[in-house]
Amino acid sequence: MVKDGIKVTQLIQVCYDVEYYDTRKREVDALLRASEELGCKRLLVITEDYEGTERFEDRKINFIPLWKWLINTKISYF
C-alpha cells in the first residue's frame, strides 16, 4: 500500500508467477477486494517476468516484472 498522508494512492501485490490460474486468481481477487475496500484504483502486481495490463471488473491492473519496477522506483534512504 502506498499512501499520501491518509489517502491510499496505490495498491501493490507481489506474485512470482501469475501464469498459474489458481495463483493469479488468488492474488488478483485479494487486490480487487482491497481496492474496493480502500477506494483505490491504481493497482499493480509485481511479477517475476510477466508484463501487461488487464481489466478485471471495472478495474485495471498493471503487471510489471520486478527488475523493471526496481529500475523505475525512486528510493530515498535518507
C-alpha positions in Angstrom: 0.0 0.0 0.0 1.3 3.4 -1.0 -0.2 6.4 0.9 0.0 10.2 0.6 -1.0 11.3 4.1 -4.1 9.3 4.9 -5.1 8.7 1.3 -4.2 5.4 -0.3 -2.7 6.2 -3.7 -1.7 2.7 -5.0 -2.0 -0.9 -4.0 0.8 -3.3 -4.8 0.7 -7.1 -4.8 3.8 -9.3 -5.4 3.4 -12.6 -7.2 6.3 -14.7 -8.5 4.4 -16.5 -11.3 0.9 -15.3 -12.5 0.8 -18.0 -15.2 -0.9 -20.5 -12.9 -4.7 -19.9 -12.8 -5.2 -20.5 -9.1 -2.3 -18.3 -8.1 -3.4 -15.5 -10.4 -7.0 -15.7 -9.2 -5.9 -15.6 -5.5 -3.7 -12.6 -6.0 -6.0 -10.6 -8.3 -9.1 -11.3 -6.1 -7.2 -10.1 -3.0 -6.1 -6.9 -4.8 -9.6 -6.2 -6.1 -11.1 -6.7 -2.6 -8.5 -4.3 -1.2 -9.2 -1.8 -4.0 -12.9 -1.8 -3.3 -12.4 -1.5 0.5 -9.9 1.2 0.3 -11.2 3.1 -2.7 -8.0 2.9 -4.7 -8.0 2.3 -8.4 -4.2 2.3 -9.1 -3.4 -1.4 -8.9 0.0 -3.1 -9.5 1.2 -6.7 -9.4 5.0 -7.1 -9.4 5.9 -10.4 -11.1 9.0 -12.4 -12.0 8.8 -11.7 -15.7 5.2 -11.1 -16.8 4.3 -7.6 -18.1 0.9 -6.3 -19.2 -2.3 -4.5 -18.4 -5.5 -6.4 -17.8 -9.1 -5.4 -16.9 -10.9 -7.1 -14.1 -14.5 -6.0 -13.4 -14.3 -2.2 -13.5 -10.6 -2.0 -12.5 -7.4 -2.0 -14.5 -4.4 -3.9 -13.1 -0.8 -3.3 -14.3 1.6 -6.2 -14.2 5.4 -5.5 -14.2 8.5 -7.6 -13.8 10.4 -7.0 -10.6 13.6 -5.9 -12.3 11.7 -3.2 -14.3 9.9 -2.0 -11.2 13.2 -1.7 -9.3 14.8 0.3 -12.1 11.9 2.7 -12.2 11.4 3.1 -8.5 12.8 6.2 -6.8 14.1 5.1 -3.5 15.3 7.6 -0.8 17.2 6.0 2.1 17.9 9.3 3.9 
